[in-house]
């Protein structure tokens, strides 16, 4: 689910038993569902925040987000897990 002052997206469900690895995440979730919805809600100006799950840190995921999202911050610059800095966790 995407949340912003501009609105919220629908929930994105994953079929039971599907393993969410890096490829599934960037191909099925990001490219086909999440990024198009974010562009519909916010246009081309948005911040896409994630936690440090392995699928989110995959090289292909980082490359896609670097190309497709404005102001992408690479995983090596993400702050450590802190509820104060990362409200997603």
DSSP file (Angstrom, degrees, kcal/mol; ACC not computed):
  #  RESIDUE AA STRUCTURE BP1 BP2  ACC     N-H-->O    O-->H-N    N-H-->O    O-->H-N    TCO  KAPPA ALPHA  PHI   PSI    X-CA   Y-CA   Z-CA
    1    1 A X              0   0    0      0, 0.0     2,-0.4     0, 0.0    10,-0.1   0.000 360.0 360.0 360.0 136.6    0.0    0.0    0.0
    2    2 A X        -     0   0    0      8,-0.4     7,-2.4    32,-0.0     2,-0.4  -0.879 360.0-171.0-103.6 136.1    1.2    3.5   -0.8
    3    3 A X  E     +A    8   0A   0     -2,-0.4     2,-0.3     5,-0.2     5,-0.2  -0.994  17.5 143.7-129.7 132.0    0.4    6.4    1.4
    4    4 A X  E >   -A    7   0A   0      3,-1.6     3,-1.1    -2,-0.4    -2,-0.0  -0.951  63.1 -97.3-153.0 172.2    1.0   10.0    0.8
    5    5 A X  T 3  S+     0   0    0     -2,-0.3     3,-0.1     1,-0.2    -1,-0.0   0.672 123.5  58.7 -67.8 -14.0   -0.7   13.4    1.4
    6    6 A X  T 3  S-     0   0    0      1,-0.3     2,-0.3     0, 0.0    -1,-0.2   0.606 123.2 -74.6 -88.6 -14.0   -2.0   13.0   -2.2
    7    7 A X  E <   -A    4   0A   0     -3,-1.1    -3,-1.6    35,-0.0    -1,-0.3  -0.878  46.0 -83.2 146.5-178.1   -3.8    9.8   -1.5
    8    8 A X  E     -A    3   0A   0     -2,-0.3    -5,-0.2    -5,-0.2     2,-0.2  -0.890  29.0-134.1-122.6 151.8   -3.5    6.1   -0.9
    9    9 A X        -     0   0    0     -7,-2.4     3,-0.1    -2,-0.3     2,-0.1  -0.469  34.0 -93.8 -91.9 172.2   -3.2    3.2   -3.2
   10   10 A X        -     0   0    0     -2,-0.2    -8,-0.4     1,-0.1     2,-0.2  -0.318  52.2 -88.3 -72.7 169.3   -5.0   -0.1   -3.0
   11   11 A X        -     0   0    0    -10,-0.1     2,-0.6    -2,-0.1    -1,-0.1  -0.570  35.0-137.9 -78.1 146.2   -3.4   -3.0   -1.2
   12   12 A X        -     0   0    0     -2,-0.2     2,-0.3    -3,-0.1    17,-0.0  -0.939  21.1-159.7-108.1 118.1   -1.2   -5.3   -3.2
   13   13 A X        -     0   0    0     -2,-0.6     2,-0.4     0, 0.0     0, 0.0  -0.730   7.1-148.8-101.8 147.5   -1.8   -9.0   -2.4
   14   14 A X        -     0   0    0     -2,-0.3     3,-0.1     4,-0.0     6,-0.0  -0.942  29.8-108.6-112.9 134.0    0.6  -11.9   -3.1
   15   15 A X    >   -     0   0    0     -2,-0.4     3,-1.8     1,-0.1    -1,-0.0  -0.287  45.3 -93.2 -59.6 142.0   -0.8  -15.3   -3.8
   16   16 A X  T 3  S+     0   0    0      1,-0.2    -1,-0.1     3,-0.0     3,-0.1  -0.297 110.6  22.0 -56.5 138.2   -0.3  -17.8   -1.0
   17   17 A X  T 3  S+     0   0    0      1,-0.3     2,-0.4    -3,-0.1    -1,-0.2   0.305  87.0 133.0  88.0  -8.8    2.8  -19.9   -1.4
   18   18 A X    <   -     0   0    0     -3,-1.8     2,-0.6     1,-0.0    -1,-0.3  -0.617  52.6-137.6 -78.3 130.5    4.6  -17.4   -3.7
   19   19 A X        -     0   0    0     -2,-0.4     2,-1.4    -3,-0.1     5,-0.2  -0.790  11.3-143.7 -88.0 121.1    8.2  -16.7   -2.7
   20   20 A X        +     0   0    0     -2,-0.6    35,-0.2     4,-0.1     2,-0.2  -0.698  35.7 160.4 -89.2  92.0    9.0  -13.0   -2.9
   21   21 A X     >  -     0   0    0     -2,-1.4     4,-2.6    34,-0.1     5,-0.2  -0.423  58.0 -85.3 -98.3-178.1   12.5  -12.9   -4.1
   22   22 A X  H  > S+     0   0    0      1,-0.2     4,-2.6     2,-0.2     5,-0.3   0.896 126.8  48.6 -57.4 -44.2   14.2  -10.0   -5.8
   23   23 A X  H  > S+     0   0    0      2,-0.2     4,-2.6     1,-0.2     5,-0.4   0.935 113.0  46.1 -65.0 -46.9   13.0  -10.9   -9.3
   24   24 A X  H  >>S+     0   0    0      1,-0.2     4,-1.8     2,-0.2     5,-1.3   0.922 113.6  51.4 -61.0 -43.1    9.4  -11.4   -8.3
   25   25 A X  I  X>S+     0   0    0     -4,-2.6     5,-2.9     1,-0.2     4,-0.6   0.951 116.9  35.7 -61.7 -51.3    9.5   -8.2   -6.3
   26   26 A X  I  <>S+     0   0    0     -4,-2.6     5,-2.2     3,-0.2    -1,-0.2   0.859 125.8  39.0 -75.9 -31.8   10.9   -5.9   -9.0
   27   27 A X  I  <>S+     0   0    0     -4,-2.6     5,-0.9    -5,-0.3    -3,-0.2   0.967 128.5  24.4 -81.3 -55.1    9.1   -7.5  -11.9
   28   28 A X  I  <5S+     0   0    0     -4,-1.8    -3,-0.2    -5,-0.4     5,-0.2   0.912 133.7  28.2 -80.6 -43.9    5.6   -8.4  -10.6
   29   29 A X  I  XXS+     0   0    0     -5,-1.3     5,-3.5    -4,-0.6     4,-1.2   0.956 127.5  32.5 -87.6 -54.9    5.2   -5.9   -7.7
   30   30 A X  I  4XS+     0   0    0     -5,-2.9     5,-2.3     3,-0.2     6,-0.5   0.992 126.4  34.4 -68.1 -60.6    7.3   -2.8   -8.6
   31   31 A X  I  4<S+     0   0    0     -5,-2.2     5,-0.2     1,-0.2    -3,-0.2   0.886 128.8  33.0 -65.7 -40.7    7.1   -2.7  -12.4
   32   32 A X  I  4<S+     0   0    0     -5,-0.9    -1,-0.2    -6,-0.1    -3,-0.2   0.757 135.6   7.0 -91.4 -24.9    3.5   -4.0  -12.9
   33   33 A X  I  X5S+     0   0    0     -4,-1.2     4,-1.6    -5,-0.2    -3,-0.2   0.753 121.1  41.4-122.8 -62.6    1.7   -2.7   -9.8
   34   34 A X  I  ><S+     0   0    0     -5,-3.5     4,-2.6     1,-0.2     5,-0.2   0.932 112.4  46.1 -67.8 -51.7    3.4   -0.3   -7.4
   35   35 A X  H  ><S+     0   0    0     -5,-2.3     4,-2.4    -6,-0.3     5,-0.2   0.906 112.4  50.5 -63.9 -41.9    5.3    2.2   -9.6
   36   36 A X  H  > S+     0   0    0     -6,-0.5     4,-1.9    -5,-0.2    -1,-0.2   0.905 112.8  47.5 -60.7 -38.5    2.4    2.7  -12.0
   37   37 A X  H  X S+     0   0    0     -4,-1.6     4,-2.3     2,-0.2    -2,-0.2   0.912 110.3  51.9 -67.9 -41.6    0.1    3.4   -9.1
   38   38 A X  H  X S+     0   0    0     -4,-2.6     4,-3.3     1,-0.2     5,-0.4   0.912 110.3  48.8 -61.0 -41.7    2.6    5.8   -7.5
   39   39 A X  H  X S+     0   0    0     -4,-2.4     4,-1.9     1,-0.2    -1,-0.2   0.875 110.1  51.8 -65.9 -35.9    2.8    7.7  -10.8
   40   40 A X  H  < S+     0   0    0     -4,-1.9    -2,-0.2    -5,-0.2    -1,-0.2   0.899 118.3  37.2 -66.0 -39.5   -0.9    7.9  -11.0
   41   41 A X  H  < S+     0   0    0     -4,-2.3    -2,-0.2     2,-0.1    -3,-0.2   0.929 136.5  15.0 -76.3 -47.6   -1.2    9.3   -7.5
   42   42 A X  H >< S-     0   0    0     -4,-3.3     3,-1.0     1,-0.4     2,-0.3   0.470  88.8-137.7-113.5  -4.3    1.9   11.6   -7.4
   43   43 A X  T 3<  -     0   0    0     -4,-1.9    -1,-0.4    -5,-0.4    -2,-0.1  -0.613  68.0 -34.3  76.6-141.1    3.1   12.1  -11.0
   44   44 A X  T 3  S+     0   0    0     -2,-0.3     2,-0.7     1,-0.1    26,-0.3   0.372 121.2  83.0 -99.0   4.5    6.8   11.9  -11.3
   45   45 A X    <   +     0   0    0     -3,-1.0     2,-0.3    -6,-0.1    -1,-0.1  -0.890  60.2 112.5-115.3 103.8    7.7   13.5   -8.0
   46   46 A X        -     0   0    0     -2,-0.7     2,-0.5    24,-0.1    24,-0.2  -0.983  56.4-124.2-159.9 161.4    7.6   11.0   -5.1
   47   47 A X        -     0   0    0     -2,-0.3     2,-0.7    22,-0.1    24,-0.1  -0.968  20.6-155.7-112.2 127.4    9.8    9.3   -2.5
   48   48 A X        -     0   0    0     -2,-0.5     2,-0.4    22,-0.3    21,-0.0  -0.911  15.1-170.2-106.3 111.9    9.6    5.5   -2.5
   49   49 A X        +     0   0    0     -2,-0.7     2,-0.3    39,-0.0    -2,-0.0  -0.857  10.7 165.8-109.5 136.7   10.6    4.1    1.0
   50   50 A X        -     0   0    0     -2,-0.4    38,-0.1     1,-0.1    39,-0.1  -0.857  30.6-117.2-135.1 171.0   11.2    0.5    1.8
   51   51 A X        -     0   0    0     -2,-0.3    -1,-0.1    37,-0.1    27,-0.0  -0.151  45.1 -86.1 -95.0-160.0   12.7   -1.5    4.6
   52   52 A X        +     0   0    0     -2,-0.1     5,-0.1     4,-0.1    29,-0.0  -0.002  66.0 148.2-104.3  29.9   15.8   -3.8    4.3
   53   53 A X    >>  -     0   0    0      1,-0.1     4,-1.4     3,-0.1     3,-1.0  -0.334  59.6-114.2 -59.7 146.0   14.1   -7.0    3.2
   54   54 A X  H 3> S+     0   0    0      1,-0.3     4,-0.7     2,-0.2     3,-0.3   0.856 115.6  55.1 -54.0 -39.3   16.5   -9.0    1.0
   55   55 A X  H 34 S+     0   0    0    -35,-0.2     3,-0.4     1,-0.2    -1,-0.3   0.835 107.7  50.5 -64.1 -31.0   14.2   -8.7   -2.1
   56   56 A X  H <4 S+     0   0    0     -3,-1.0    -1,-0.2     1,-0.2    -2,-0.2   0.778 110.6  48.8 -76.6 -26.7   14.3   -4.9   -1.7
   57   57 A X  H  < S+     0   0    0     -4,-1.4    -1,-0.2    -3,-0.3    -2,-0.2   0.484  81.7 125.9 -91.6  -3.9   18.1   -4.8   -1.5
   58   58 A X  S  X S-     0   0    0     -4,-0.7     4,-2.5    -3,-0.4     3,-0.2  -0.221  70.4-120.7 -57.4 144.5   18.6   -7.0   -4.6
   59   59 A X  H  > S+     0   0    0      1,-0.2     4,-2.4     2,-0.2     5,-0.2   0.884 113.0  50.7 -54.7 -44.2   20.9   -5.5   -7.2
   60   60 A X  H  > S+     0   0    0      2,-0.2     4,-2.4     1,-0.2    -1,-0.2   0.871 109.6  51.1 -64.9 -37.1   18.2   -5.6   -9.9
   61   61 A X  H  > S+     0   0    0     -3,-0.2     4,-2.7     2,-0.2     5,-0.2   0.938 111.0  47.5 -64.6 -47.1   15.7   -3.9   -7.5
   62   62 A X  H  X S+     0   0    0     -4,-2.5     4,-2.2     1,-0.2    -2,-0.2   0.899 112.6  49.8 -62.1 -40.7   18.1   -1.1   -6.7
   63   63 A X  H  X S+     0   0    0     -4,-2.4     4,-1.8    -5,-0.2    -1,-0.2   0.923 111.7  48.0 -64.3 -44.3   18.9   -0.6  -10.5
   64   64 A X  H  X S+     0   0    0     -4,-2.4     4,-2.6     1,-0.2     5,-0.2   0.943 113.9  46.2 -61.6 -48.3   15.2   -0.5  -11.4
   65   65 A X  H  X S+     0   0    0     -4,-2.7     4,-2.1     1,-0.2    -1,-0.2   0.856 109.2  55.2 -65.4 -34.5   14.4    2.1   -8.6
   66   66 A X  H  < S+     0   0    0     -4,-2.2    -1,-0.2    -5,-0.2     6,-0.2   0.885 116.2  38.3 -64.2 -37.2   17.5    4.2   -9.5
   67   67 A X  H  < S+     0   0    0     -4,-1.8    -2,-0.2    -5,-0.2    -1,-0.2   0.835 125.2  36.3 -79.2 -34.5   16.2    4.4  -13.1
   68   68 A X  H  < S+     0   0    0     -4,-2.6     2,-0.4    -5,-0.2    -3,-0.2   0.578 106.6  61.3-103.8 -12.4   12.5    4.7  -12.4
   69   69 A X  S >< S-     0   0    0     -4,-2.1     3,-0.8    -5,-0.2     2,-0.2  -0.936  76.6-120.1-122.7 141.5   12.1    6.8   -9.2
   70   70 A X  T 3  S+     0   0    0     -2,-0.4   -22,-0.3   -26,-0.3   -24,-0.1  -0.497  94.2   9.4 -73.1 143.2   13.2   10.4   -8.5
   71   71 A X  T 3  S-     0   0    0      1,-0.2    -1,-0.2    -2,-0.2     2,-0.1   0.837  83.1-173.8  62.2  36.1   15.7   10.9   -5.7
   72   72 A X    <   -     0   0    0     -3,-0.8     2,-0.5    -6,-0.2    -1,-0.2  -0.418  12.4-152.4 -66.3 134.8   16.4    7.2   -5.2
   73   73 A X        -     0   0    0     -2,-0.1     5,-0.1     2,-0.0    -1,-0.0  -0.950  20.5-124.4-107.6 122.3   18.7    6.5   -2.2
   74   74 A X    >   -     0   0    0     -2,-0.5     3,-2.1     1,-0.1     4,-0.4  -0.241  22.4-110.6 -66.7 154.6   20.7    3.3   -2.6
   75   75 A X  G >  S+     0   0    0      1,-0.3     3,-1.2     2,-0.2    -1,-0.1   0.793 115.1  63.7 -57.9 -30.7   20.5    0.6    0.1
   76   76 A X  G 3  S+     0   0    0      1,-0.2    -1,-0.3   -19,-0.1    -2,-0.1   0.657 105.0  47.7 -70.7 -12.0   24.0    1.2    1.3
   77   77 A X  G <  S+     0   0    0     -3,-2.1    -1,-0.2     2,-0.1    -2,-0.2   0.410  84.6 115.4-103.9  -0.6   22.9    4.7    2.3
   78   78 A X  S <  S-     0   0    0     -3,-1.2     3,-0.1    -4,-0.4   -27,-0.0  -0.409  73.7-108.5 -66.9 144.4   19.7    3.6    4.1
   79   79 A X        -     0   0    0      1,-0.1     3,-0.1     6,-0.1    -1,-0.1  -0.340  40.5 -93.5 -68.9 156.5   19.8    4.3    7.9
   80   80 A X        -     0   0    0      1,-0.2     2,-0.4    -2,-0.0     5,-0.2  -0.186  62.7 -68.7 -61.7 164.2   20.1    1.4   10.2
   81   81 A X  S    S+     0   0    0     -3,-0.1     2,-0.3     4,-0.1    -1,-0.2  -0.393  75.0 149.6 -60.2 114.1   16.8   -0.1   11.5
   82   82 A X    >>  -     0   0    0     -2,-0.4     4,-2.8    -3,-0.1     3,-0.7  -0.944  47.2-144.8-148.9 123.8   15.4    2.5   13.8
   83   83 A X  T 34 S+     0   0    0     -2,-0.3    -1,-0.1     1,-0.2    -2,-0.0   0.765 104.5  56.3 -61.9 -21.9   11.7    3.2   14.5
   84   84 A X  T 34 S+     0   0    0      1,-0.1    -1,-0.2     2,-0.1     3,-0.2   0.844 118.5  29.7 -75.7 -33.5   12.6    6.9   14.7
   85   85 A X  T <4 S+     0   0    0     -3,-0.7     2,-0.4     1,-0.2    -2,-0.2   0.692 125.3  41.4 -99.3 -22.2   14.1    7.0   11.2
   86   86 A X    ><  +     0   0    0     -4,-2.8     3,-1.4     1,-0.1    -1,-0.2  -0.727  56.5 175.7-131.2  82.9   12.2    4.3    9.4
   87   87 A X  T 3  S+     0   0    0     -2,-0.4    -1,-0.1     1,-0.3    -4,-0.1   0.645  75.0  74.6 -65.9 -13.2    8.5    4.3   10.2
   88   88 A X  T 3         0   0    0      1,-0.3    -1,-0.3   -38,-0.1   -37,-0.1   0.877 360.0 360.0 -64.3 -35.9    7.8    1.6    7.7
   89   89 A X    <         0   0    0     -3,-1.4    -1,-0.3    -7,-0.2    -2,-0.2   0.472 360.0 360.0 -77.5 360.0    9.4   -0.9   10.1
